[in-house]
């Protein structure tokens, strides 16, 4: 079991984006381990279940009472839809989790109020076939109707490099990462928010993003001048 420099046994659970798997979180996992955190990167059924169903699956398969008793704090680091899964899970199962053990949540490129690109694609059969029931829950009209009680510290990292997805500018207004607008990443009750020059897909592979993730996990705020 890994113990960080403060002597506290802390676990970071990493949740990938839709239609991806835990291997995409490996660069972040490696950096977190270097900082002394225990890590648990999970591959969850992102295209087969609703977000609510995924939350049930996580608690049944992984976030069991046996896991919670092993650590002093359990943090979450997420990419894209993984952030929505973490939010929903922490809200739905608040009564059974040990609140004093819930650490911080860092969300990378989360569509907290939905993705305008999902709005455009939701009626296309290939989109529904590939992304399944959770894909339909990424639209702005669906996400804006969802509210969670944010009782833990949340830091949000948004991207503003749209060059990788030039056609997305047709559907997404303002600054965006090619998939999610900067404005859509914001969450009522979040503790900190930072915008970095990165695109949606490659954010989780960048060393600078990892440094900001670790900064928030340790101190509850981003280093905005870095």
N, C-alpha and C positions, 0 to 999 in steps of 0.2 A: 504494500500500500504506500502510495506516495504522500509525503508530508512536505508542505511548503515551508518557506523560511520563517514564518511566524509560529510554526509548530502545530498549526491547525490542519486537520485532514480535510482537504477540499477536492471535490470532484467537479469536473466540467463535462456536461453532456452536450454533444454536438449534433445538430439536426440539419440535414441538407435541404435543398430546394426540391421542388416538384420534378418528378421523372429523373432524379439523380440518385446517388447512393453515397454511403459513408466515405468512399474513397476520395470524393471531392473535398472532404474536410481534412484530409491528411496533412497538408501544409500547416494548417492552424493547429491540428493535434500535436504535431511535432514541436511547434513553438511553445505551446502550453506545457508540454511535458518538460521542456527545458527550464521553465519557470517553476517547476515543482508541483504542478497540478496533476492529479490523477485524471484520466480522460476516458470518456465512453462515447465513441462515435457510433451512431446507430443508422442502419438502413431500415426505413419504415415503408409501409405500403402506400406510397404517396399518390399513386394513380388508381388504386383499387377501392379506396374508402373515402368517405367525407372527412373533413377535418375533425368533426366530432368522433367519428369512428376511429380515426388514427389516434386520437387522445385515449380512447378506451383501450386500444391495442397497446399503446405505450405503457399505460399503467398496469395492464394485465401481464405484459411480457417483461418489462424492464424496471419501471418505477415502483417496485414493490417495497413493502415495509422492510424487507431484508437489506435492500440497497440503502435506504435512508438511515438505518442504524449504524452503518459503517462509516459515515462521514459527518463532520461538523457542519459543513456547508455544501450545498449542491448548486452550482451555477449552470446557466445555459448559454451557449453560443450558437447562433442560428444564421442560416442563409435563406433569403427569399421567403418562400412559404413556410419554411421551418420555424420562422418567427411566429407565424399565426398559429401553428401547432403548439408551440410552447405557451403562448398566451392563453389559448383555449384550455389547454391541459391544466395550467396553474389556476385558472378561474374555476373550471368545472370540479376539480378535485381539491379545492382549497381546504375543505373540511377534514380530509384524511391525510394531507401532507403536514409535516411539522414546520409551521411557519418560521420558527426561529432558525431552521436549517436551510431555508430557501435563500440562496445568495442573489447574485445579480444576473440579469439577462442582457446580453449584447446581441442586437439584431442587425444583420448586414443586408442591406437592400430589401427590407420587408415591404410588401404591399399592404400596409396597415389600413389604408382606406381604399384599397383596390388598385388594379392595374387597368389603365385605359386601353392597353393592348388586348387584355382579356375581354374588355367590352366589345372590341371589334371582332374578335375571333370566336366568341362563345357560341355563335349559331352555325359555325362551320363544322360539319361532321368530323373531319380529321382532328380538329382540336379536341372534340369530345372523346374521340377514340383514344387519343394519345394521353390526354391528361385526366380523363375520368371524372368522377363526381367532385373531387376537390377542385379541379380546374374551373368548374362552374362557380365555385365560391370565391374566386379571385377577382370578380368584377367589382367595379366601384359601387354599383347599386346594392350589391350583396354585402360588401365589407362595411359600407357606411351605416348599415342598419345594425351592425354588430357592436356591442359594447362589453368591455371587460372591466372588472374592478382591479386596477393596477395597484397592488399592495406591496410590491417589491420594486427594487431599483432597476430601471431600464435605460440603456444607452443605445441610440440608433445611429448607424453609419449609413449614409446615403451616398450614391455615386452620381457624378455629373458628366461622365465621359460618354457621349452618345455616338461616337464615330463608328463603333463596331456594328451599329444597327441604324444605318441612315434612313431607312424607310419608316422607322418608328417615330420619326419627327412628324409624320403626317397625322399620327394618332395621339401622341403625347405632347402636351403643351408645356412650355417652360423648361427648366433644367431637368434632365433625367439621365438614367444610366442605360437607356436603350430598352428597358423593360418596365421600369417603375419611375414615376416622377419623384423628384425630391420632396414635393409637397405631400405626396401619398405615403411617404415613409414615416411621416410625423405621427405621433401618438399622444393623445391626451394623457397626462400624468407621467410622461417620460422625464427622466432626470437630466439627460443631456442628449444633444443631437449634433452631428458633425457631417459636413459635406466634403467628400474627397474626390479627386479627379481620377475616377475609375469607372469601368463599365460593369454591368451587372454580372456577367459570366465570370470575369477574371478577378473580381474583388477578393474572393476567398483564397486566391493564390498569391496575393501581394504581401510582401513583408511589412509594408507600411500599415496595411490594414491589421495585420497580426499585432503590431505594436500598440495600436489604438485599442484593440480588443483587450489585451493584457492590461493596459493602463486603466481601463474602466473596471475590469474585474478587481483590480487591486485597490483603486482609489475612488471609484464611483463617479468619475468624470473623465472626459477626454482631454488631451493636451492640445488645445486649439492652435497654439503657435508652433506646433511641430510639423 
